[in-house]
Amino acid sequence: MKIFNNLTRQLEDFIPIHSNRVNIYTCGPTVYDHSHIGHARSCMTWDMVYRYFKHKKYQVTWIRNITNIDDKIVKRALEANSSPDKLSREFTYEFWADMHALNISWPDLEPRATDYLIEMFAFIQELIDKNFAYVTKNGDVYFRVHKHVNYGQLKRQSLEQLAEGISRVDENELKESQLDFALWKAFAREPETSFNSPWGIGRPGWHLECSTMIKAILNSQNLGDTLDIHAGGDDLIFPHHENECAQSECLSGKALAKYWMHNGMVMVNGSKMSKSEGNFFTIKDLLAIYKPNTIRYFCLSTHYKKQINFGHEALEAAEQGFDKLVKFLETPSDEPLNQELIQAFENAMDNDFNSAQALALIFENKDNKNIPTLIFLLKILGFDLNNQETTANNEKSEAALAQVMDLVLDLRKTIRENKDFVTSDKIREALSKAGINVKDYRDKASEWELN
């Protein structure tokens, strides 16, 4: 099994650190807004990786964090006249609902940043004690980037090259170097959205949050200081993942992760998705139009490292193609699993999780003898063949049922008024067998509900 390691820019044999155990950390959402197609693509990618490792009989622990305190969350909460905690909980629940609707596995652990403040304080203090960090006069704490000898390893740039990219607008006179990044940010003027710390009132830096949670969870399970895989979108390579590496590796003296994986971004008609451009699509928007399997097929039909171009024509084509496959698979078959096809599928997936090639194999082998095998392989990729409805279709079905039941109860009312209670009871019994319970009342109209 081979993985493209973004740290070395090479395809490498996957060798877990702890025998048959795999520990994966993926960067989760900053919960201040609705989840969008970019979140769907990223989460489906790591869900696919998680499922495939389990198929290969690895003991997998998938950690996906929730960033529930951040400048964006605070700003949005103030605009909504809410608290950051309440706002972040609301959007966390919405994110979970979206993930469930897309049949994305629940991670084994899902730490929230604010639950690890004590650990963050200890992390920062140890960096200060080892001279990797410093406290400014206003209470900010910064990491000394030049202390990390490999800084720029993920970005593939030197300190000099990185420094050239800093705008004068972003310069901060409190920093020793403009590349230094915040571990703790002082916000004495915002006590209602900040936390007490040894350095005063403030909030943790985003990069610190992930490093602290990784360290705490690995240590709690006696797994050392290094993840097997750290993953996320390729927009996180710099500065987020670079800064995680710097602070964690200076603290422990060991690599933060053995393998770094990054998925490509979702473009919309060739442009970056943006609310200001009017090309922003939430997961809820898409689920009202397309089936969850359609979105998964669209995302997995392109190798995870590549950019993917979103468009309604592409989604519609994906839906038509996958619907035809599902209809074909409805043909009953008790044929044994095709081990040669399974091996070919695994060969594709063992080559850096090439889901595009794996799906191509499935479509190329549409044969009645292979139906059980194709179903087996699709489930490995996370397709839910029992859920082929869109949210819109479900709503239409519910509305249609309500209209039919209004008519049935109206007709039954007429039958009861004509004192034909035998026919009335037969209708009630037939509805009950169909899972619909009818309640009759003396002083008001009959009502119905699903059993």
BELTA-V104300 format. One record per helix or strand of 3 or more residues. SS is the DSSP state (H for helix, E for strand). FROM is the first residue (numbers start at 1). LEN is the number of residues. If there is no record, write none. Layout:
BEGIN
SS;FROM;LEN  SS;FROM;LEN
END
This chain:
BEGIN
E;2;4  E;10;4  E;21;6  H;37;19  E;59;6  H;71;9  H;84;18  H;113;17  E;133;3  E;141;3  H;145;3  H;159;6  H;168;3  E;181;6  H;191;3  E;202;3  H;206;15  E;227;7  H;234;19  E;257;7  E;266;3  H;283;5  H;292;9  E;308;3  H;312;18  H;339;12  H;355;10  H;368;13  H;391;27  H;421;13  E;436;4  E;447;4
END
